[in-house]
Amino acid sequence: MDINKIFQSEIHRKIVKFFHENQSSLDTPRGVATWIGEDRAKVKTALEDLVKARILIANRSTSTTGYSYTRDTRLISRIDKLLK
C-alpha cells in the first residue's frame, strides 16, 4: 500500500499518528482501537495494511498480535513530514 494512500484514510492516519507519538509502544488491536476511538475490526484491518506498508511490525504469538512502530529512520522522517 502506498504511503500517500494510507494518509488519505482517516483511520490509517490516526493509527500512524498514535504510533509516531508513542514510538516505543507495543499494542494489540483492542488497545489501539481504544486509544484512537475506532471500531476494533476496522482497526485490525488497518493495522495489517500498515504492516504490509512496513510502517508497523506485527509481533505475533499464539494468543494475540501486538503491533509496534517501524525502526526505519528514513520512513519515520517521511511520516513526520506527512503528519505536519
N, C-alpha and C positions, 0 to 999 in steps of 0.2 A: 504494500500500500504506500502510495506517495505521501511524503510528509506534508506537502501543501494540502492534499485532500483531507488528511487527518485533521488539520486545523480548520477545515470548513464544517466539521461536525462538532457540535457543542459538547456532547458527552466525551468525545475523544480529547477535546481541548481541556475540559475540566480534569480529566484523569491525568493528562500530561502535566498540567499546572500543579496538581496535587503532588505528583512525584518530583517535579522540578523543585518545588519549595521544600520538600522533605526527602532529600536525596539518599538518606541512609535508611529510609522506610522499607519495610517488607510487610505486605498486607495481602489479605485474602479478598476475593470478590465481594464478600459481605462487608468487610471493613471499608473497602474503597467506596462501595455504594452508600454506606452510612456517612462517610466523610463528605462526599460530593452531593448527597441528597438525590440519588437516582435509583431507578429500578435495578435490582441485582442481576436479573437475566440480561438486560441491556448492557450493564457494566461488564459482565463476564464476556460477552461477545466483543465489546470494545477492547477489553484487556488483551484478548487473543489477537486482535488486529494489530495492537501496539507491539506485541511480541513479534509478529511477522515483520513489522517495520523496524525491528531491533531497537525500539525506544524503551521497551521493558524486557525484563528477563523473567521467565517462568521458572520458579523453583518448585518442581513437582515432587510430592510424596504420595504415599498410598492413600492417605485420607483427604488431602486438600492440596491446593496450589497457592503458593504465596508469590506475589509479584514484586519485583524491585526495579529500580531505575537503571538505565544503561550506565556503563562506566566509560563510554566513548566520549572523550572530552570535546572532540570536534562536533559530534552530534549534539552534545549538551549546549555548546556555544551557539549552534544554529537554532536550537529550540529556544534558547534565551532570547535571541533576536526576534523570533516569531511571536513570542509571548508579550513582547513590548509594544 
